Amino acid sequence: LQDLVGPNSCYKFDYKGWCGRTTTPVTNGEGRVIAVLAGQPDDPSWDGIHTSAADLLDQT
């Protein structure tokens, strides 16, 4: 990680912590949105739903 971020990195990336739940835009140096961290639905059954879907994908 230190090779990618920080003052000595040739890439000059920033590290942004993310909880994995909220929708968060990723912007470039000009402020343009280049990606979106979509997060997850505010639904208590989400863990079971996406785990089941991942299991089905693993079986294919």
VEXMARMAR-158247 format. One record per atom (N, C-alpha, C, O): residue number from 1; atom name; x, y, z. Coordinates in Angstrom, 3 decimals. Example, Ala and Ser with C-alpha at 12.3 -4.5 7.8 and 13.67 -1.06 7.14 Angstrom:
@pos=1 | site=N | c1=13.190 | c2=-5.690 | c3=7.800
@pos=1 | site=CA | c1=12.300 | c2=-4.500 | c3=7.800
@pos=1 | site=C | c1=13.200 | c2=-3.300 | c3=7.800
@pos=1 | site=O | c1=14.236 | c2=-3.319 | c3=8.465
@pos=2 | site=N | c1=12.850 | c2=-2.250 | c3=7.080
@pos=2 | site=CA | c1=13.670 | c2=-1.060 | c3=7.140
@pos=2 | site=C | c1=12.900 | c2=0.030 | c3=7.870
@pos=2 | site=O | c1=13.409 | c2=1.138 | c3=8.039
This chain:
@pos=1 | site=N | c1=0.826 | c2=-1.188 | c3=0.000
@pos=1 | site=CA | c1=0.000 | c2=0.000 | c3=0.000
@pos=1 | site=C | c1=0.871 | c2=1.253 | c3=0.000
@pos=1 | site=O | c1=0.527 | c2=2.249 | c3=-0.636
@pos=2 | site=N | c1=1.971 | c2=1.209 | c3=0.693
@pos=2 | site=CA | c1=2.841 | c2=2.384 | c3=0.757
@pos=2 | site=C | c1=3.458 | c2=2.712 | c3=-0.596
@pos=2 | site=O | c1=3.857 | c2=3.851 | c3=-0.838
@pos=3 | site=N | c1=3.539 | c2=1.708 | c3=-1.488
@pos=3 | site=CA | c1=4.042 | c2=1.977 | c3=-2.834
@pos=3 | site=C | c1=3.045 | c2=2.790 | c3=-3.659
@pos=3 | site=O | c1=3.431 | c2=3.482 | c3=-4.601
@pos=4 | site=N | c1=1.764 | c2=2.704 | c3=-3.301
@pos=4 | site=CA | c1=0.721 | c2=3.365 | c3=-4.077
@pos=4 | site=C | c1=0.322 | c2=4.731 | c3=-3.541
@pos=4 | site=O | c1=-0.043 | c2=5.619 | c3=-4.311
@pos=5 | site=N | c1=0.390 | c2=4.905 | c3=-2.216
@pos=5 | site=CA | c1=-0.067 | c2=6.160 | c3=-1.610
@pos=5 | site=C | c1=1.047 | c2=6.793 | c3=-0.790
@pos=5 | site=O | c1=2.032 | c2=6.145 | c3=-0.436
@pos=6 | site=N | c1=0.868 | c2=8.059 | c3=-0.502
@pos=6 | site=CA | c1=1.829 | c2=8.731 | c3=0.364
@pos=6 | site=C | c1=2.754 | c2=9.656 | c3=-0.391
@pos=6 | site=O | c1=2.770 | c2=9.661 | c3=-1.622
@pos=7 | site=N | c1=3.521 | c2=10.436 | c3=0.340
@pos=7 | site=CA | c1=4.371 | c2=11.464 | c3=-0.271
@pos=7 | site=C | c1=5.505 | c2=10.900 | c3=-1.126
@pos=7 | site=O | c1=5.999 | c2=11.593 | c3=-2.016
@pos=8 | site=N | c1=5.924 | c2=9.668 | c3=-0.881
@pos=8 | site=CA | c1=7.030 | c2=9.093 | c3=-1.650
@pos=8 | site=C | c1=6.560 | c2=8.224 | c3=-2.810
@pos=8 | site=O | c1=7.384 | c2=7.647 | c3=-3.519
@pos=9 | site=N | c1=5.270 | c2=8.124 | c3=-3.009
@pos=9 | site=CA | c1=4.731 | c2=7.294 | c3=-4.080
@pos=9 | site=C | c1=4.863 | c2=7.999 | c3=-5.424
@pos=9 | site=O | c1=4.577 | c2=9.191 | c3=-5.537
@pos=10 | site=N | c1=5.293 | c2=7.267 | c3=-6.432
@pos=10 | site=CA | c1=5.368 | c2=7.857 | c3=-7.771
@pos=10 | site=C | c1=3.971 | c2=7.998 | c3=-8.384
@pos=10 | site=O | c1=3.799 | c2=8.718 | c3=-9.368
@pos=11 | site=N | c1=2.969 | c2=7.315 | c3=-7.808
@pos=11 | site=CA | c1=1.604 | c2=7.376 | c3=-8.336
@pos=11 | site=C | c1=0.806 | c2=8.546 | c3=-7.765
@pos=11 | site=O | c1=-0.151 | c2=9.010 | c3=-8.384
@pos=12 | site=N | c1=1.197 | c2=9.019 | c3=-6.590
@pos=12 | site=CA | c1=0.526 | c2=10.152 | c3=-5.933
@pos=12 | site=C | c1=-0.953 | c2=9.880 | c3=-5.647
@pos=12 | site=O | c1=-1.768 | c2=10.803 | c3=-5.669
@pos=13 | site=N | c1=-1.304 | c2=8.612 | c3=-5.377
@pos=13 | site=CA | c1=-2.675 | c2=8.276 | c3=-5.002
@pos=13 | site=C | c1=-2.933 | c2=8.682 | c3=-3.561
@pos=13 | site=O | c1=-2.014 | c2=8.738 | c3=-2.745
@pos=14 | site=N | c1=-4.197 | c2=8.966 | c3=-3.256
@pos=14 | site=CA | c1=-4.630 | c2=9.214 | c3=-1.882
@pos=14 | site=C | c1=-5.318 | c2=7.963 | c3=-1.365
@pos=14 | site=O | c1=-5.942 | c2=7.235 | c3=-2.137
@pos=15 | site=N | c1=-5.213 | c2=7.710 | c3=-0.082
@pos=15 | site=CA | c1=-5.948 | c2=6.619 | c3=0.548
@pos=15 | site=C | c1=-7.191 | c2=7.199 | c3=1.204
@pos=15 | site=O | c1=-7.102 | c2=8.133 | c3=2.001
@pos=16 | site=N | c1=-8.333 | c2=6.652 | c3=0.872
@pos=16 | site=CA | c1=-9.593 | c2=7.073 | c3=1.478
@pos=16 | site=C | c1=-10.226 | c2=5.853 | c3=2.127
@pos=16 | site=O | c1=-10.562 | c2=4.887 | c3=1.443
@pos=17 | site=N | c1=-10.387 | c2=5.891 | c3=3.427
@pos=17 | site=CA | c1=-11.066 | c2=4.796 | c3=4.106
@pos=17 | site=C | c1=-12.527 | c2=4.739 | c3=3.680
@pos=17 | site=O | c1=-13.132 | c2=5.771 | c3=3.393
@pos=18 | site=N | c1=-13.096 | c2=3.537 | c3=3.639
@pos=18 | site=CA | c1=-14.484 | c2=3.381 | c3=3.209
@pos=18 | site=C | c1=-15.121 | c2=2.263 | c3=4.009
@pos=18 | site=O | c1=-14.542 | c2=1.185 | c3=4.148
@pos=19 | site=N | c1=-16.303 | c2=2.511 | c3=4.533
@pos=19 | site=CA | c1=-16.990 | c2=1.527 | c3=5.375
@pos=19 | site=C | c1=-17.637 | c2=0.412 | c3=4.567
@pos=19 | site=O | c1=-17.993 | c2=-0.621 | c3=5.134
@pos=20 | site=N | c1=-17.800 | c2=0.589 | c3=3.265
@pos=20 | site=CA | c1=-18.423 | c2=-0.423 | c3=2.421
@pos=20 | site=C | c1=-19.938 | c2=-0.339 | c3=2.388
@pos=20 | site=O | c1=-20.588 | c2=-1.142 | c3=1.718
@pos=21 | site=N | c1=-20.501 | c2=0.611 | c3=3.094
@pos=21 | site=CA | c1=-21.968 | c2=0.717 | c3=3.165
@pos=21 | site=C | c1=-22.527 | c2=1.942 | c3=2.445
@pos=21 | site=O | c1=-23.639 | c2=1.897 | c3=1.920
@pos=22 | site=N | c1=-21.783 | c2=3.011 | c3=2.417
@pos=22 | site=CA | c1=-22.300 | c2=4.252 | c3=1.839
@pos=22 | site=C | c1=-21.885 | c2=4.394 | c3=0.380
@pos=22 | site=O | c1=-20.837 | c2=3.893 | c3=-0.028
@pos=23 | site=N | c1=-22.708 | c2=5.075 | c3=-0.396
@pos=23 | site=CA | c1=-22.364 | c2=5.386 | c3=-1.776
@pos=23 | site=C | c1=-21.382 | c2=6.550 | c3=-1.762
@pos=23 | site=O | c1=-21.657 | c2=7.602 | c3=-1.185
@pos=24 | site=N | c1=-20.227 | c2=6.346 | c3=-2.409
@pos=24 | site=CA | c1=-19.156 | c2=7.338 | c3=-2.357
@pos=24 | site=C | c1=-18.564 | c2=7.554 | c3=-3.745
@pos=24 | site=O | c1=-18.080 | c2=6.598 | c3=-4.351
@pos=25 | site=N | c1=-18.586 | c2=8.785 | c3=-4.269
@pos=25 | site=CA | c1=-17.956 | c2=9.031 | c3=-5.565
@pos=25 | site=C | c1=-16.434 | c2=9.069 | c3=-5.436
@pos=25 | site=O | c1=-15.890 | c2=9.477 | c3=-4.410
@pos=26 | site=N | c1=-15.768 | c2=8.635 | c3=-6.496
@pos=26 | site=CA | c1=-14.310 | c2=8.732 | c3=-6.599
@pos=26 | site=C | c1=-14.042 | c2=9.759 | c3=-7.694
@pos=26 | site=O | c1=-14.519 | c2=9.615 | c3=-8.820
@pos=27 | site=N | c1=-13.284 | c2=10.786 | c3=-7.360
@pos=27 | site=CA | c1=-13.033 | c2=11.858 | c3=-8.325
@pos=27 | site=C | c1=-11.560 | c2=11.931 | c3=-8.708
@pos=27 | site=O | c1=-10.678 | c2=11.502 | c3=-7.964
@pos=28 | site=N | c1=-11.324 | c2=12.487 | c3=-9.893
@pos=28 | site=CA | c1=-9.941 | c2=12.700 | c3=-10.311
@pos=28 | site=C | c1=-9.473 | c2=14.065 | c3=-9.815
@pos=28 | site=O | c1=-10.204 | c2=14.747 | c3=-9.096
@pos=29 | site=N | c1=-8.284 | c2=14.459 | c3=-10.186
@pos=29 | site=CA | c1=-7.713 | c2=15.716 | c3=-9.718
@pos=29 | site=C | c1=-8.481 | c2=16.951 | c3=-10.153
@pos=29 | site=O | c1=-8.321 | c2=18.025 | c3=-9.573
@pos=30 | site=N | c1=-9.320 | c2=16.799 | c3=-11.179
@pos=30 | site=CA | c1=-10.117 | c2=17.924 | c3=-11.671
@pos=30 | site=C | c1=-11.527 | c2=17.924 | c3=-11.089
@pos=30 | site=O | c1=-12.359 | c2=18.750 | c3=-11.465
@pos=31 | site=N | c1=-11.792 | c2=16.999 | c3=-10.174
@pos=31 | site=CA | c1=-13.099 | c2=16.941 | c3=-9.538
@pos=31 | site=C | c1=-14.151 | c2=16.165 | c3=-10.303
@pos=31 | site=O | c1=-15.316 | c2=16.149 | c3=-9.907
@pos=32 | site=N | c1=-13.761 | c2=15.520 | c3=-11.395
@pos=32 | site=CA | c1=-14.709 | c2=14.722 | c3=-12.174
@pos=32 | site=C | c1=-14.893 | c2=13.356 | c3=-11.528
@pos=32 | site=O | c1=-13.929 | c2=12.741 | c3=-11.071
@pos=33 | site=N | c1=-16.128 | c2=12.890 | c3=-11.493
@pos=33 | site=CA | c1=-16.407 | c2=11.561 | c3=-10.955
@pos=33 | site=C | c1=-15.941 | c2=10.531 | c3=-11.977
@pos=33 | site=O | c1=-16.395 | c2=10.532 | c3=-13.122
@pos=34 | site=N | c1=-15.027 | c2=9.646 | c3=-11.556
@pos=34 | site=CA | c1=-14.494 | c2=8.624 | c3=-12.454
@pos=34 | site=C | c1=-14.914 | c2=7.218 | c3=-12.042
@pos=34 | site=O | c1=-14.724 | c2=6.265 | c3=-12.797
@pos=35 | site=N | c1=-15.478 | c2=7.088 | c3=-10.855
@pos=35 | site=CA | c1=-15.970 | c2=5.799 | c3=-10.360
@pos=35 | site=C | c1=-16.890 | c2=6.075 | c3=-9.177
@pos=35 | site=O | c1=-16.875 | c2=7.161 | c3=-8.597
@pos=36 | site=N | c1=-17.682 | c2=5.076 | c3=-8.836
@pos=36 | site=CA | c1=-18.556 | c2=5.193 | c3=-7.674
@pos=36 | site=C | c1=-18.450 | c2=3.915 | c3=-6.856
@pos=36 | site=O | c1=-18.609 | c2=2.816 | c3=-7.388
@pos=37 | site=N | c1=-18.183 | c2=4.059 | c3=-5.569
@pos=37 | site=CA | c1=-18.238 | c2=2.933 | c3=-4.639
@pos=37 | site=C | c1=-19.701 | c2=2.816 | c3=-4.239
@pos=37 | site=O | c1=-20.214 | c2=3.646 | c3=-3.488
@pos=38 | site=N | c1=-20.368 | c2=1.786 | c3=-4.741
@pos=38 | site=CA | c1=-21.832 | c2=1.730 | c3=-4.656
@pos=38 | site=C | c1=-22.355 | c2=1.446 | c3=-3.261
@pos=38 | site=O | c1=-23.476 | c2=1.841 | c3=-2.940
@pos=39 | site=N | c1=-21.596 | c2=0.788 | c3=-2.441
@pos=39 | site=CA | c1=-22.096 | c2=0.454 | c3=-1.114
@pos=39 | site=C | c1=-23.074 | c2=-0.698 | c3=-1.170
@pos=39 | site=O | c1=-23.089 | c2=-1.460 | c3=-2.138
@pos=40 | site=N | c1=-23.878 | c2=-0.829 | c3=-0.154
@pos=40 | site=CA | c1=-24.848 | c2=-1.923 | c3=-0.105
@pos=40 | site=C | c1=-26.188 | c2=-1.387 | c3=0.365
@pos=40 | site=O | c1=-26.250 | c2=-0.348 | c3=1.021
@pos=41 | site=N | c1=-27.263 | c2=-2.096 | c3=0.030
@pos=41 | site=CA | c1=-28.588 | c2=-1.632 | c3=0.444
@pos=41 | site=C | c1=-28.740 | c2=-1.598 | c3=1.962
@pos=41 | site=O | c1=-28.097 | c2=-2.357 | c3=2.687
@pos=42 | site=N | c1=-29.597 | c2=-0.710 | c3=2.415
@pos=42 | site=CA | c1=-29.915 | c2=-0.621 | c3=3.841
@pos=42 | site=C | c1=-31.012 | c2=-1.644 | c3=4.133
@pos=42 | site=O | c1=-32.169 | c2=-1.292 | c3=4.364
@pos=43 | site=N | c1=-30.620 | c2=-2.910 | c3=4.116
@pos=43 | site=CA | c1=-31.566 | c2=-4.016 | c3=4.260
@pos=43 | site=C | c1=-30.917 | c2=-5.077 | c3=5.136
@pos=43 | site=O | c1=-29.857 | c2=-5.593 | c3=4.780
@pos=44 | site=N | c1=-31.514 | c2=-5.414 | c3=6.259
@pos=44 | site=CA | c1=-30.894 | c2=-6.387 | c3=7.167
@pos=44 | site=C | c1=-30.706 | c2=-7.773 | c3=6.555
@pos=44 | site=O | c1=-29.895 | c2=-8.554 | c3=7.052
@pos=45 | site=N | c1=-31.436 | c2=-8.095 | c3=5.489
@pos=45 | site=CA | c1=-31.285 | c2=-9.416 | c3=4.869
@pos=45 | site=C | c1=-30.211 | c2=-9.429 | c3=3.778
@pos=45 | site=O | c1=-29.988 | c2=-10.464 | c3=3.150
@pos=46 | site=N | c1=-29.545 | c2=-8.295 | c3=3.547
@pos=46 | site=CA | c1=-28.582 | c2=-8.194 | c3=2.452
@pos=46 | site=C | c1=-27.431 | c2=-9.194 | c3=2.577
@pos=46 | site=O | c1=-27.031 | c2=-9.790 | c3=1.576
@pos=47 | site=N | c1=-26.902 | c2=-9.386 | c3=3.759
@pos=47 | site=CA | c1=-25.779 | c2=-10.325 | c3=3.915
@pos=47 | site=C | c1=-26.148 | c2=-11.708 | c3=3.401
@pos=47 | site=O | c1=-25.375 | c2=-12.325 | c3=2.668
@pos=48 | site=N | c1=-27.305 | c2=-12.190 | c3=3.774
@pos=48 | site=CA | c1=-27.741 | c2=-13.507 | c3=3.321
@pos=48 | site=C | c1=-28.001 | c2=-13.559 | c3=1.831
@pos=48 | site=O | c1=-27.689 | c2=-14.554 | c3=1.177
@pos=49 | site=N | c1=-28.572 | c2=-12.490 | c3=1.289
@pos=49 | site=CA | c1=-28.885 | c2=-12.455 | c3=-0.142
@pos=49 | site=C | c1=-27.615 | c2=-12.505 | c3=-0.979
@pos=49 | site=O | c1=-27.508 | c2=-13.325 | c3=-1.891
@pos=50 | site=N | c1=-26.658 | c2=-11.643 | c3=-0.682
@pos=50 | site=CA | c1=-25.464 | c2=-11.621 | c3=-1.533
@pos=50 | site=C | c1=-24.586 | c2=-12.844 | c3=-1.293
@pos=50 | site=O | c1=-23.889 | c2=-13.282 | c3=-2.209
@pos=51 | site=N | c1=-24.602 | c2=-13.399 | c3=-0.100
@pos=51 | site=CA | c1=-23.844 | c2=-14.625 | c3=0.153
@pos=51 | site=C | c1=-24.436 | c2=-15.781 | c3=-0.642
@pos=51 | site=O | c1=-23.696 | c2=-16.573 | c3=-1.225
@pos=52 | site=N | c1=-25.755 | c2=-15.885 | c3=-0.672
@pos=52 | site=CA | c1=-26.418 | c2=-16.932 | c3=-1.458
@pos=52 | site=C | c1=-26.116 | c2=-16.770 | c3=-2.944
@pos=52 | site=O | c1=-25.853 | c2=-17.753 | c3=-3.637
@pos=53 | site=N | c1=-26.153 | c2=-15.539 | c3=-3.430
@pos=53 | site=CA | c1=-25.854 | c2=-15.290 | c3=-4.839
@pos=53 | site=C | c1=-24.411 | c2=-15.668 | c3=-5.163
@pos=53 | site=O | c1=-24.149 | c2=-16.268 | c3=-6.206
@pos=54 | site=N | c1=-23.488 | c2=-15.331 | c3=-4.297
@pos=54 | site=CA | c1=-22.080 | c2=-15.680 | c3=-4.518
@pos=54 | site=C | c1=-21.890 | c2=-17.190 | c3=-4.515
@pos=54 | site=O | c1=-21.116 | c2=-17.718 | c3=-5.314
@pos=55 | site=N | c1=-22.583 | c2=-17.885 | c3=-3.630
@pos=55 | site=CA | c1=-22.500 | c2=-19.351 | c3=-3.594
@pos=55 | site=C | c1=-22.998 | c2=-19.954 | c3=-4.901
@pos=55 | site=O | c1=-22.387 | c2=-20.886 | c3=-5.423
@pos=56 | site=N | c1=-24.099 | c2=-19.434 | c3=-5.434
@pos=56 | site=CA | c1=-24.618 | c2=-19.927 | c3=-6.709
@pos=56 | site=C | c1=-23.631 | c2=-19.677 | c3=-7.842
@pos=56 | site=O | c1=-23.452 | c2=-20.534 | c3=-8.707
@pos=57 | site=N | c1=-22.996 | c2=-18.522 | c3=-7.845
@pos=57 | site=CA | c1=-21.993 | c2=-18.238 | c3=-8.874
@pos=57 | site=C | c1=-20.804 | c2=-19.185 | c3=-8.761
@pos=57 | site=O | c1=-20.256 | c2=-19.616 | c3=-9.775
@pos=58 | site=N | c1=-20.408 | c2=-19.505 | c3=-7.549
@pos=58 | site=CA | c1=-19.296 | c2=-20.437 | c3=-7.348
@pos=58 | site=C | c1=-19.619 | c2=-21.825 | c3=-7.887
@pos=58 | site=O | c1=-18.717 | c2=-22.553 | c3=-8.304
@pos=59 | site=N | c1=-20.889 | c2=-22.194 | c3=-7.883
@pos=59 | site=CA | c1=-21.303 | c2=-23.523 | c3=-8.342
@pos=59 | site=C | c1=-21.321 | c2=-23.634 | c3=-9.864
@pos=59 | site=O | c1=-21.357 | c2=-24.743 | c3=-10.398
@pos=60 | site=N | c1=-21.299 | c2=-22.509 | c3=-10.569
@pos=60 | site=CA | c1=-21.374 | c2=-22.562 | c3=-12.032
@pos=60 | site=C | c1=-20.015 | c2=-22.703 | c3=-12.657
@pos=60 | site=O | c1=-19.902 | c2=-22.762 | c3=-13.881
